[in-house]
């Protein structure tokens, strides 16, 4: 069983930056693939970025060059550094852990990009 708690969301102006954090507990964090997803009002949840157990990363085209996913296995934490934010990045951002044939979700954190 894995529990995930996200933090770091908020209101930011276009062009600004935020860093999201997701702390995992209850299992072996380093063995899990970790991902950040987002869901905007009226839209389906989409994958934003993924990082594997060995640190390989992958990004949605819409965030490439602006967002960076990283992990600190010693702190059981995955991060999403978001730069050059745009209004279309507004969404609830969710952390997900994949491992042992199961997926686990956090409760989400709201990111609003507006002037």
C-alpha positions in Angstrom: 0.0 0.0 0.0 1.3 3.5 -0.9 0.0 6.8 0.3 0.8 9.9 -1.7 0.5 13.5 -0.6 1.0 16.4 -3.0 1.8 20.0 -2.1 3.0 23.2 -3.7 0.1 24.2 -5.9 -1.3 27.7 -5.9 -2.0 30.8 -7.9 0.7 32.1 -10.2 0.9 34.7 -13.0 1.6 33.7 -16.6 5.4 33.2 -17.0 5.8 32.3 -13.4 7.1 29.1 -11.7 5.9 26.6 -9.2 7.4 23.4 -7.7 5.1 20.6 -6.8 6.1 17.9 -4.3 4.7 14.4 -3.7 5.7 12.5 -0.7 5.1 8.7 -0.7 4.8 6.5 2.4 4.1 2.9 3.1 6.2 1.1 0.6 9.5 0.9 -1.3 9.5 4.2 -3.1 12.6 3.6 -5.1 11.0 0.7 -6.9 8.1 2.6 -8.2 7.6 4.5 -11.5 6.3 7.9 -10.5 4.2 10.3 -12.6 2.5 13.6 -12.6 -0.9 14.0 -14.2 -3.3 16.8 -14.5 -7.0 17.4 -15.1 -8.5 20.6 -16.2 -12.3 21.4 -15.8 -14.3 19.5 -18.4 -11.2 17.6 -19.7 -9.8 14.1 -19.3 -6.9 13.5 -17.0 -3.6 13.6 -18.9 -0.1 12.4 -18.2 2.3 15.3 -17.8 5.6 13.6 -16.9 6.9 10.3 -15.8 10.2 9.2 -14.1 11.2 5.5 -13.9 13.0 3.7 -11.1 16.4 4.5 -12.8 15.6 8.1 -13.5 14.5 8.0 -17.1 12.0 10.7 -17.8 9.3 11.4 -20.4 7.1 14.4 -20.9 4.0 15.4 -22.7 4.7 17.6 -25.7 2.8 20.5 -24.2 5.3 20.8 -21.3 8.6 19.8 -22.8 11.3 22.4 -22.1 9.2 24.0 -19.4 8.6 21.3 -16.8 11.1 19.0 -15.1 10.3 15.9 -13.1 12.8 14.6 -10.6 12.9 12.2 -7.6 14.7 12.0 -4.3 14.6 8.4 -3.2 16.1 9.2 0.2 13.2 11.5 0.9 10.5 9.3 -0.8 9.6 12.4 -2.8 9.0 13.2 -6.5 9.0 16.8 -7.7 7.6 18.7 -10.7 9.4 22.0 -11.4 7.1 24.1 -13.6 8.5 27.1 -15.4 7.1 29.5 -17.9 3.6 28.7 -16.8 0.7 29.4 -19.1 -3.0 29.8 -18.4 -3.6 26.4 -20.1 -1.5 24.8 -17.4 -4.4 25.5 -15.0 -5.6 22.1 -13.6 -5.6 19.9 -10.6 -2.2 18.1 -10.6 -2.1 14.5 -9.3 0.8 12.3 -8.3 0.7 8.6 -9.3 2.8 5.7 -8.2 3.1 2.5 -10.3 4.5 -0.7 -9.0 3.8 -4.3 -8.1 1.0 -4.3 -10.7 -0.9 -1.6 -9.0 -1.4 2.2 -9.3 -1.9 4.7 -6.5 -3.1 8.3 -6.7 -2.7 11.3 -4.5 -5.5 13.7 -3.6 -4.3 16.4 -6.0 -3.2 20.0 -5.7 -4.7 22.9 -7.6 -2.5 25.0 -9.9 -4.1 28.2 -11.3 -2.2 30.3 -13.8 -3.9 33.7 -14.2 -3.1 37.4 -14.1 
